[in-house]
Amino acid sequence: MEKAKMSAYQLFTLILLFELGTALLFSIATDAKQDAWLAALISMAGGFCLFFIYYGLYRYYPDLPLTEYVQRLLGSILGKGLAFCYVLYFVYIAADILRAFGELLVTIAYPDTPVFIINVLFILVIVYTVYKGIEVIARTSEVLFVGMCLLLLSGFLLMMISGTIHIENLKPILEEGLSPVIKTAFNRTLYFPFGEMIAFAMIFPYVKEREKVKRTGLWAMGMSGLILALVAAGNISVLGLDLASHAQFPLLASIQSIEVAGFLERLDIYYILFAMIGGFLKLSIFFYVAVMGASHLFQVKHPSRLAYPMGIVILLGSIASASNYPEYIQQWRVVVQPYIDRPLQVIIPVLLLIVAFLKNKKKAV
């Protein structure tokens, strides 16, 4: 492992910004209609369960990242195979985030600029950050956390002042019962963004205040879940159900509706700043854990040397993943969530925790 440490507060800011990341920018839980905010809260509860699974594995192996302790649990051959799958998964998600970020900026700000150019510029900054290590990413998150809080608070305040919020758009609550809400929560929103916390199974060993990891993680996930629920409710309140469900970027449409005193309007910069902060932090985390996982797996003495070649892989992957934005979204919903996210975020960690429990029980006996 890299010889670095972070504080519990830095872990809190990392998790909060990571969870908000791209989830603020795109529609979540839209299948639950006007109850999308409730689906976000239910999936947050499911996210707590996943966090306890990842934390349970961390308790058994507090000094090892995910790609190391799977080899302890499953043996050299099977363990290395699974560790390699997780490295590929982290690379794939990083490429996905980069593609989403590029498409977003092309759509709302730079329509005449190729996605590839935007992705190149963004990945160069990320590569440099990852090359510097987890301590730099953690310190950066402290600064970005303050910026994100100011943006969220001022954005909600401006929406309230402008009078665009119509609470009646959230009614009727549970019109079709609780079943569609639960189905949406556990088929969609649980994996994005809460299940993506699997990346922190690679980061927990860097926290120097180990006794605070559980409390810090739960607080960060709880706050991010509440914010996402508020944003989902706010989008529906401002735009109405139909527009909020079909808008490509609902938060952007909500921000564009703000008009205060006849001159404070078209605040698209808010959305772009959300995208820059969330995309930067989330991509940095996935990129970093991919680099560290590969260095553990292939026994690279200086992990930072992998940053540049893996940056090229992620850049090329972001372009090759889909030919256009609708295809990218369809691929994510139909293939990635059910067949990649579900096993790697839920099924395999549960099985690993069972194996860890049985192995450590035998040792105790």
C-alpha positions in Angstrom: 0.0 0.0 0.0 0.9 3.6 -0.5 2.4 5.0 2.8 -0.4 7.6 3.4 -3.0 8.4 6.0 -6.2 10.4 6.0 -8.4 11.7 8.8 -12.0 10.7 9.6 -13.1 14.1 8.4 -11.4 13.7 5.1 -13.1 10.3 4.7 -16.4 12.0 5.4 -15.8 14.6 2.7 -14.6 11.9 0.2 -17.7 9.7 0.7 -20.2 12.6 0.6 -18.8 14.1 -2.6 -18.4 10.6 -4.1 -22.0 9.7 -3.4 -23.4 13.0 -4.7 -20.9 12.9 -7.6 -22.8 12.2 -10.8 -26.0 11.2 -9.0 -26.8 14.9 -8.6 -26.5 15.5 -12.3 -28.7 12.8 -13.8 -32.2 11.4 -13.1 -32.4 8.9 -10.3 -35.3 6.8 -9.2 -37.5 8.2 -12.0 -39.4 4.9 -12.3 -41.0 5.7 -8.9 -42.5 8.9 -10.5 -43.4 11.5 -7.9 -42.2 9.2 -5.1 -38.6 9.3 -6.5 -37.5 11.1 -3.2 -38.9 8.2 -1.2 -37.1 5.6 -3.4 -33.9 7.5 -2.7 -34.4 7.3 1.0 -35.2 3.5 0.9 -32.2 2.8 -1.3 -30.1 4.8 1.2 -31.3 2.3 3.9 -30.2 -0.5 1.6 -26.9 1.3 1.1 -26.3 1.2 4.9 -26.6 -2.6 4.7 -24.0 -2.7 1.9 -21.8 -0.4 3.9 -21.9 -2.8 6.9 -20.8 -5.6 4.6 -17.8 -3.6 3.3 -17.1 -2.5 6.8 -17.3 -6.1 8.1 -14.6 -7.2 5.7 -12.5 -4.2 6.6 -12.8 -5.2 10.3 -11.4 -8.6 9.5 -8.5 -7.2 7.4 -8.0 -3.6 8.5 -4.6 -3.3 6.9 -5.5 -4.7 3.5 -7.4 -3.3 0.5 -10.1 -5.4 -1.3 -7.8 -6.7 -4.0 -5.4 -8.1 -1.3 -7.8 -9.8 1.1 -9.7 -11.6 -1.6 -6.5 -13.5 -2.3 -6.3 -14.3 1.5 -9.9 -15.6 1.5 -10.1 -17.4 -1.9 -6.5 -18.5 -2.5 -4.0 -17.3 -5.0 -5.6 -18.4 -8.3 -9.2 -17.6 -7.6 -8.4 -14.6 -5.5 -6.2 -13.0 -8.2 -8.9 -13.7 -10.8 -11.5 -11.9 -8.7 -9.1 -9.1 -7.8 -8.5 -8.6 -11.6 -12.2 -8.5 -12.2 -12.5 -5.7 -9.6 -9.7 -3.8 -11.2 -11.4 -4.1 -14.6 -14.7 -2.9 -12.9 -13.1 0.2 -11.4 -11.5 1.0 -14.8 -14.9 0.5 -16.6 -16.8 2.7 -14.1 -14.1 5.4 -14.4 -14.4 5.3 -18.2 -18.2 5.6 -17.8 -17.9 8.6 -15.5 -15.5 10.3 -17.9 -17.9 9.7 -20.8 -20.9 11.0 -18.9 -18.9 14.1 -17.9 -17.8 14.8 -21.5 -21.3 14.3 -22.9 -22.8 16.6 -20.3 -20.4 19.4 -21.0 -20.8 19.0 -24.8 -24.6 19.1 -24.4 -24.9 22.1 -22.1 -21.8 24.2 -22.7 -19.6 23.2 -25.6 -21.8 21.9 -28.4 -19.1 22.4 -31.1 -16.3 20.7 -29.2 -15.7 16.9 -29.7 -16.3 14.8 -26.6 -12.8 13.4 -27.0 -11.1 16.8 -26.6 -13.0 17.5 -23.4 -12.2 14.0 -22.0 -8.5 14.5 -22.8 -8.3 17.7 -20.9 -10.2 16.3 -17.9 -8.3 13.1 -17.7 -5.0 15.0 -17.7 -6.0 16.7 -14.5 -7.2 13.4 -13.0 -4.0 11.6 -13.9 -1.9 14.3 -12.2 -4.1 14.1 -9.1 -3.9 10.3 -8.9 -0.2 10.4 -9.5 0.2 12.5 -6.3 -1.7 10.0 -4.2 -4.6 9.6 -1.9 -3.5 12.3 0.6 -3.7 14.9 -2.2 -7.2 13.6 -3.2 -8.3 13.7 0.4 -7.1 17.3 1.0 -8.7 18.4 -2.2 -12.0 16.9 -1.1 -11.9 19.1 2.0 -11.8 22.3 -0.2 -14.4 21.0 -2.7 -16.7 20.0 0.2 -17.0 23.6 1.2 -17.7 24.7 -2.3 -20.4 22.0 -2.8 -22.1 23.0 0.5 -22.2 26.7 -0.6 -23.6 25.8 -4.0 -26.3 23.5 -2.5 -27.4 26.0 0.1 -27.5 29.0 -2.2 -29.2 27.0 -4.9 -32.0 25.9 -2.6 -32.3 29.4 -1.2 -32.6 30.9 -4.7 -35.3 28.3 -5.7 -37.3 29.2 -2.6 -37.0 33.0 -3.2 -37.9 32.7 -6.9 -41.1 30.9 -6.1 -40.6 28.0 -8.5 -41.2 25.2 -6.0 -44.8 23.8 -6.1 -45.2 21.1 -3.4 -48.5 19.9 -4.9 -46.5 18.3 -7.8 -45.3 15.7 -5.2 -48.9 14.5 -4.7 -50.4 12.0 -4.5 -47.9 10.2 -2.4 -47.7 6.4 -3.1 -50.4 6.7 -5.8 -49.6 3.1 -7.0 -48.6 1.8 -3.6 -45.2 1.0 -2.0 -44.3 -1.8 -4.4 -43.1 0.3 -7.4 -41.0 2.5 -5.0 -39.3 -0.5 -3.4 -38.7 -2.1 -6.8 -37.1 1.1 -8.1 -35.0 1.5 -5.0 -33.5 -2.0 -5.0 -33.3 -2.5 -8.8 -31.9 0.9 -9.7 -30.9 3.5 -7.0 -29.3 1.0 -4.7 -26.5 0.3 -7.2 -26.1 4.0 -8.3 -24.8 5.6 -6.2 -24.9 3.7 -2.9 -23.4 0.4 -4.2 -20.5 2.2 -5.7 -19.2 2.5 -2.1 -17.4 -0.8 -2.9 -14.5 1.5 -4.1 -13.9 2.5 -0.5 -13.1 -1.1 0.4 -9.8 -0.1 -1.2 -9.5 3.2 0.8 -10.6 2.3 4.4 -7.1 1.0 5.3 -5.7 4.5 4.8 -7.8 6.0 7.6 -5.7 6.6 10.7 -8.7 6.8 13.1 -10.0 3.3 12.6 -12.6 3.5 15.3 -14.3 6.3 13.5 -14.7 4.6 10.1 -18.1 3.1 10.7 -19.7 6.3 12.2 -18.1 8.5 9.6 -19.2 6.3 6.7 -22.8 6.1 8.0 -23.0 9.9 8.5 -21.7 10.6 5.1 -24.0 8.2 3.4 -27.0 9.4 5.4 -26.3 13.1 4.5 -25.8 12.3 0.8 -29.0 10.2 0.7 -31.0 13.1 2.3 -29.5 15.6 -0.2 -30.3 13.3 -3.2 -33.9 12.9 -1.9 -34.3 16.6 -1.5 -32.9 17.2 -5.0 -35.3 14.6 -6.5 -38.2 16.2 -4.7 -37.1 19.6 -5.7 -36.8 18.7 -9.4 -40.4 17.3 -9.4 -41.7 20.3 -7.4 -40.2 22.7 -9.9 -40.6 21.0 -13.2 -43.6 18.7 -12.6 -43.5 14.9 -12.9 -43.6 14.7 -16.7 -40.8 17.1 -17.4 -38.7 15.9 -14.5 -39.0 12.3 -15.7 -38.1 13.1 -19.3 -35.5 15.9 -19.0 -32.0 14.8 -19.9 -30.6 16.8 -17.0 -33.5 17.6 -14.6 -31.4 19.6 -12.1 -30.2 21.8 -14.9 -33.8 22.5 -16.0 -34.7 23.3 -12.4 -31.8 25.7 -12.1 -32.7 27.4 -15.4 -36.1 28.1 -14.0 -34.7 30.4 -11.3 -35.5 34.1 -11.8 -35.0 36.6 -8.9 -35.7 40.3 -9.2 -35.9 40.2 -13.0 -32.1 39.9 -13.5 -30.8 36.9 -11.6 -31.5 34.1 -14.0 -29.9 31.5 -16.3 -27.6 30.2 -13.6 -26.2 27.3 -15.6 -22.9 27.9 -14.0 -24.3 26.3 -10.8 -24.9 23.0 -12.7 -21.5 23.2 -14.4 -19.8 23.6 -11.0 -21.8 20.7 -9.6 -20.5 18.6 -12.6 -16.9 19.7 -12.2 -16.8 19.0 -8.4 -18.7 15.8 -8.5 -17.1 14.4 -11.7 -13.6 15.3 -10.6 -13.9 13.6 -7.2 -15.7 10.5 -8.2 -13.5 9.9 -11.2 -10.4 10.4 -9.1 -11.5 7.8 -6.5 -12.3 5.1 -9.1 -9.1 5.9 -11.0 -7.0 5.8 -7.9 -8.5 2.4 -6.6 -8.0 1.0 -10.1 -4.3 2.0 -10.1 -3.8 0.7 -6.5 -5.6 -2.6 -7.3 -3.4 -3.2 -10.4 -0.3 -2.4 -8.5 -1.2 -4.9 -5.8 -2.1 -7.5 -8.4 1.0 -7.2 -10.6 3.3 -6.3 -7.7 4.3 -2.9 -9.1 6.7 -1.3 -6.6 5.8 2.3 -7.5 2.0 2.5 -8.1 2.1 6.1 -9.4 3.9 4.9 -12.5 0.6 3.2 -13.6 -1.3 6.4 -13.5 -0.4 7.5 -17.1 -0.9 4.2 -18.9 -4.2 3.6 -17.1 -5.3 7.1 -17.9 -4.9 6.3 -21.6 -6.9 3.1 -21.1 -9.7 5.0 -19.3 -9.7 7.7 -22.0 -10.0 5.2 -24.8 -12.6 3.2 -22.9 -14.7 6.3 -22.4 -14.9 6.9 -26.2 -15.4 3.2 -27.1 -18.1 2.5 -24.4 -20.9 3.8 -26.6 -21.4 5.7 -29.9 -23.8 8.3 -28.4 -25.4 9.4 -25.1 -28.8 7.5 -25.5 -26.8 4.2 -26.2 -24.7 4.9 -23.2 -27.7 5.3 -20.9 -29.4 2.2 -22.3 -26.3 0.1 -21.9 -26.0 1.2 -18.3 -29.6 0.4 -17.4 -29.8 -2.9 -19.3 -26.3 -4.4 -19.0 -24.2 -2.7 -16.3 -26.6 -2.5 -13.4 -28.1 -6.1 -13.5 -25.1 -8.1 -14.7 -22.0 -6.1 -13.4 -23.0 -3.9 -10.5 -25.3 -6.5 -8.7 -22.7 -9.3 -8.5 -19.6 -7.1 -7.7 -21.4 -4.7 -5.3 -23.7 -7.1 -3.5 -23.4 -10.9 -4.2 -19.7 -11.3 -4.1 -19.1 -9.1 -1.0 -21.7 -11.0 0.9 -20.0 -14.3 0.0 -16.6 -12.9 0.9 -18.0 -11.8 4.3 -19.3 -15.3 5.0 -16.0 -16.9 4.0 -14.1 -14.4 6.2 -16.4 -15.1 9.2 -15.9 -18.9 8.8 -12.1 -18.6 8.4 -11.7 -16.4 11.4 -14.0 -18.5 13.5 -11.8 -21.5 12.8 -8.7 -19.5 13.8 -10.4 -18.5 17.1 -11.2 -22.2 17.8 
